[in-house]
Amino acid sequence: MPEPSLPPLARAAIDRDAAARSDPERAARFDADASALVLPVHDGRLLLAERHEGSAPELGLVAPLGLPTEALRCYLGRLELGGGRAAPVELRVYDDAAAGAIEAEEARWAPLRRAAALLDDRGQALAVEAIALASWHDAHPFCPRCGSPTEVRDAGWVRRCIAEERQLFPRTDPAVIVLVTDDDERVLLGSNALWEQRRFSLLAGFVEPGEPLEHAVVREIAEEAGIPVDRVEYAGSQPWPLPASLMLGFRARLAAGADPAIARPDGEEILELRWFSRDDIAAAGEELFLPTGTSIAGWLLERWYGGPLPTDVPWPSS
């Protein structure tokens, strides 16, 4: 099987149909469209479809007719159905009572990590878009400049300050995540202060204002591991909307002449650092918890390792 060329959450694209967002008749047309679909979200969780014997996990897309009143509705775009057909899709966010009326079974409401691990590429892309947009709205009820309330415009893709008429647009925070290797092809993994023992992953950090991505890679590795790196190469990207990140994957090499033994954790974000060979990872088994599934860290590691990582311990799903 060929190696996937894109990270897990970047393998499908949704037709976002941006031209329709500013159409004042769009919402009315949506409600009258027999093919229209709604993706319900409640408390940051996505509705999953009811499973039947032999059925694959899917998002719980439902017809808009008869749904309770939503707290927020946003147009996500058009979903290809095959045969040249496409259905318009909206995100709708519901409070506790409305969500319970739609689906009372708690297990059908899944956080993004669990949902993304179950869904196919297209389902993942739609889920990520929905959670990213819902999270942005939840964080911006007021104008950051004057503190006045904001209102939803352009089918959920703009918020407008009611006092200054200033438009606010969704923002994404770029973050680099880096697979660092030494001249012996060992990979550098760190254990974050917030994780349980024996859980390791790649080093990562946010890009600072005015900073090129390549410089961010060098700075983050120096700050978190105390080592210089060079030969920085871009590998791929994927969104991670918890709350609003775009993860930019890179490979980098320990700088020529630098001793791998000088790597030291910063003691704040990173509490432990270790160099791992492929044999080390193969031999560790369940003594080492590594990122897998939908993470870009797992994708980068698997490309270095040469196949699926030998771990049966999943990344946290909540």
Secondary structure, 3 states (H helix, E strand, C coil): CCCCCCCHHHCCCCECCHHHCCCCCHHHHHHHCCCCEEEEEECCEEEECCCCCCCCCCECCECCCCCCCCCEEEEEEEEEEECCEEEEEEEEECCHHHHHHHCCCHHHEEEHHHHHHHCCHHHHHHHHHHHHHHHHHHHCCECCCCCCEEEEEHHHCEEEECCCCCEECCCCEEEEEEEEECCCCCEEEEEECCCCCCECECEEEECCCCCCHHHHHHHHHHHHHCCCEEEEEEEEEEEECCCCEEEEEEEEEECCCCCHHHCCCCCCCEEEEEEECHHHHHHHHHHCECCCCCCHHHHHHHHHHCCCCCCCCCCCCC
